[in-house]
Amino acid sequence: MTLNQAFQILARASNPRDAKVVLNSIQGKSFLRFRIHFAARKLRRGVPVAKIVGKKWFYGMEFETSRHTLDPRPDSETLVEAVLENKNNKNMKILDLGTGTGCLICSIVKNIPGATGVGIDISRAVIRIARRNVKRHGLEDRVKILRGNFNNLNHKSEIINQKFDIIISNPPYIAIGDLRVDAGAMHDPKIALYAGADGLDAYRAIAKSAREHLAPGGKIFLEIGAGQGDAVREVFTRNEWQFVGSYDDLSEIERVLVFK
């Protein structure tokens, strides 16, 4: 099979852009014909390219992904930009709740000289991937990935008594049964997508548990789903957080809320 033939098979299964990405990831490997047809079948089923090639670019950096992780999305770059707008010159400490691939904590720490971070996640499989991404970007001395959940941030000795200048999170925020899920998300792990009957369970947990880890003058940055702004603001103000402001994504949808 020639590369042109391989490209045509993949392009018919999806589109030329996806075909090029997939072909670049497998050309030169053994059993090319098998790999091409296997990838084409996945493309026809709507499997995202990142799930096929095992990597995704985010904020100019490449991250390993897998079936266990939520694929990084451009909308989440809004959170990175929001934090970088609020950076200062001191050695900032950042806590990432539900770190996934580690794309948020790595992108932020990489772009703030002297910053350090801790990312937590409940999934051991996800933690392994996040740690490999930390190593991929040379951040082993600046970013730690630990196991934890939104409800209990204190069972790891590395987190106990720590105060962070910034806390960030892109938690699950889809209501169970909500059918407004794009085709790509169908292949993401459910634990990274769904958060109770109204999609707010993770925000409730964070609002209750995160305060004691925020340093004086610190802020928390949260990614939210489309149209969730008022509901999430209510959750946090009810838990005595003060709303600071919000940021829209490139589609002019309110995407990030900031509290202190």
N, C-alpha and C positions, 0 to 999 in steps of 0.2 A: 504494500500500500504506500503510495506517495503521500507527501505532506499535503499536496493540493487535494487529493482525494479525501484524506482525513478531514481537512478543513471543510470541504463541501458536505460531508456527512454530519459534522457538528453544526454547521450553519443551518442546514435544513431542520435540525432538531430544535434549534433555538433562534439565534441571530448571529451575524458575523462577528460582533464584538465579543459575545460569550464564547464563540467558537475559537477565536484567537487566544483568549485567556486560557481556555482549557487545553488547547493544542500546545501552547508554550509550556504548560506545566508537565506534559507527559511525553513530548517529543524527545527522542534519544533514549527512552526507556525501553526495556524488553516488552515483548508481547503487545506491540503498538496496536495491531488490529483489534485485539481483544479490548484493550483499554479505550480505544475510540468508540467502539460500539457500546461498551458499558457506560461510558460518559454520555453518549447520545441518548441512551434509554433514560438516564437520570434527568437530562435536560428536558426531554419530552414530558416527563412527569412533573416538571416545574421545580425540581430541586435547584436551589440557588447555586451559582457558580462557586461561591466561597465554600459551600459544603462539599463540592466535588473536588476542588483543588486543595482544600485545607488551609486557605489563607485569605486575608482580606486587608486592603489598605484602609487606613484611618488616620486622618490628620497628617498625611505625608509619611506614615510609618506602616510597615507591613507586620501583620499579626497572624499567628497561627490560630486556626479555628477548628472546630470539630462538631459532630452531632451533639455533643454535650454542652456547647456554648451558644449563646446568643450572638449572631453575626453582628459585628460593629456596623452602625448605620450613619450616614451623613448627618442626620438630624442631631445625633449625639455630639457632633463637633461643636454645636451651639454651647454645650456645657463647658467644654474646654475653653472656648473663646471667652465665656463669661468669667471663668476663674482667672484666666490670664489678664483680663482687664482689671481684676481686683488684687493682683499680686503686689507684693511690696519687696523691699530690699533685704529683709531679714531671712534667716534660714527657715522657711515655712515648713510646717508639718501638715500633711494631708492624709485624711482617712477616706477610703473608698469602700462604701457598703454595697456588697453584691458585685464584686469586681469583674466577674466573667473572664473574658480574655485578658483583662488588665489594660485594655486600650485607653481608658480614661486616665487612670493613675500614671501610666507610663508616658502618655502624651503630655500631661501637665508637668510632671516632675522633670521630664526631658527639656521642657521649655522655661523652667524657672531655676536659674543657677542657685545651688545650695539647698534646694528643696529636697525633702525626704517624704516617703509615704508608706502607708500600710493599706493593703487591700485585703478584704475578707470575703469569703464565699463559703456556702454550705456544702458544695459538691467537691468531693476529693478529685474527681476526674477533671473538673474545671480548674481546680487549684494547680494541678500538674501542668496544664496548658498555660495558665497565667504565669507560673514560675518560669517556664521556657521562654515566654515572651519577654519577661523582665531580663533574662539572660541574653536573649537575642539583641536587645537594645542597650546592653552594657550597664544595666541599672542595679545589679545585684547588691551593691553597697548602699543603695539609696532607697530601694523599694522592697518591702517584705510582703509576702502573700501568706495569709493565715486562714485557718478554718474558723468560721463563726456564722452567726445569723443575726437578723435584724432585731430579734427580741432580747438577745443576750450577748452583749459585747464584752463581757467581763470574764469569761471563762478561759481566756488565753492570757498567760502571764505577760506576754509582750504588749498587750493592750491595757491591762490594769494600770490605773493611775496616770495614763498618758493623756495629755491634752493636745488637741489639734487646732491649728489656725483655721483650717478649712475642712469641712466634711462634704463629700460629694456622693451622689447615688443616682443610678439609673435603675430603679427597682422594677419588678414586675408591676404592671398597672392596667392590665386588661381584665374586665369583669368576666367571670366564668359564664359561658353561654353567649358572650358577645360575638356576633358573626362578622363584625367589621375587622377581620384579620386578613392582611394581605397574603398572597400565595406563598411568598418567601417565608413568612413567619410560621406557616404550617409545618415547616421542617426544623424549627427551633424547639428547644426543650420547653415543655409546658411550665416547668417550675420557674423559668425566666420570663414567662409571659403573663400568667394569670395570678390574680391577687384577690380572691374572695368574690362575693356576690356583686360588689360594686367597684371592684378594682382598686380599692383604697387600703386594703389590709396592710400592705408593706409600709405605706406612709404613716399609718397609725402606729405601727411598731417603731419606726424610726423616730417619730415625734416624741415618743415616750422614753426611748433608750439612748438617744444620741446626745442629749443636752450635757450630760456629765462629762463627755469627752471633748467638748468644745471649749477652747481657751477664751479668756476674756477678750471681747472685741471680735471673736471669730464669727464665721458665717457658714451656713449650710446651703449647698447648691443642689437642686433636685430636678431631674428631667421628669416631665409629665406627659401624659397622652393628650391628644387634641381635645380641647373642651373641658379639661379637668381642673383648670386653674382655680375656679371659685371653690370647688370641693376640697382641693388640697390646701388652699389657704385657710379654709374653715377648720380642717383637721389640725393644722399647726397653730393657729391662733388660739384654738380651744386648749391647746397644751402649752400656752403661754410663750409661744414664739412670736417674734415681731417680724412682719413682712417687710422686706427691704426693696424688692423690685423684681422684674421679670425680663426675660429675653425671648425674642421671637426667632424661629428658625428661618431658613431661606425662603420658605413658602409663606412667611408672615403669620405663622401659627405660634401662639404662645407655647414655648417648649421648656423653659427653665425658670424655676422660681427660686428666689433667694430669701433666706430668713436669718435672723440673728437672735 
